[in-house]
């Protein structure tokens, strides 16, 4: 998110599902967290599969194919 950007929005189709997808990256202090209605902190989430993606799940919410984004942090 160089150049001091406060927010970056990416939209497209899910790699494996073909569903509409939207990712918003925002600067904030503290640890990295995924927000799907509520936060999914990667340290608290559980990996729930490894076939063709790395889905994380917490309290019934999940996010998949996060491995490359997490690797950047």
N, C-alpha and C positions, 0 to 999 in steps of 0.2 A: 504494500500500500504506500509506496514511495510518494514523494512530492508533498507530504503533509496531508494527504487525503484523509478525511475523517470517516469516509464510508465508501465501499466498493460494492456494487450490486452486479451479480452474474445471473442470467436467466437462460434456460434452455430445456433440453429433454434429458431425463435421467438416463445414465449410461446403460443400465441393465433393464430398467422397467419401461423406458420410453415415456414415462409420466412427466408432466410439466414440473420443472424444478427451479427453485430460486435460492440463491445463497447471498447473504449480506454479510460482509466483513466490516466490523466497526472497531475502531481503536477504543481501548479501555484499559484501566490499570488492573492488576491482578492476574489471575490464571485465565487460560483459554477456556471458553465455554461455548457450547452449541446452544442456540435458543430455538426451541420448537414449542411455542406457546409459553413454556418455562425453560429454564436453563437445563442443559445436560452436561455437567462438568465431566470431561473425559476420565478423570481420576476416580469418579464415583460410578460411572457407567460400566456395564459388563459387555464384553465382546460376545455376541450371540450367533456368530457364524464366521466362516472364513472362505467360503466358496465364491470366488470371483468378486469379493468385496469384503470390507471389514465393517459390519454393522455394529453400532453401539446402542444399547437399550438401557433405560432407567425409568422405573415407574410407569411402564406401559407406553412410553414414547421412544421412538428410535430414529436413528439417522444412519445412512449407509454410505459406503465408498468414501470414507473419511481419511484413509491412510496417507494420501499425498498431502492433504491440507495439514494434518497433524504433524507430518514430517517437516513441514516448514517452520514449525514452532519449536 
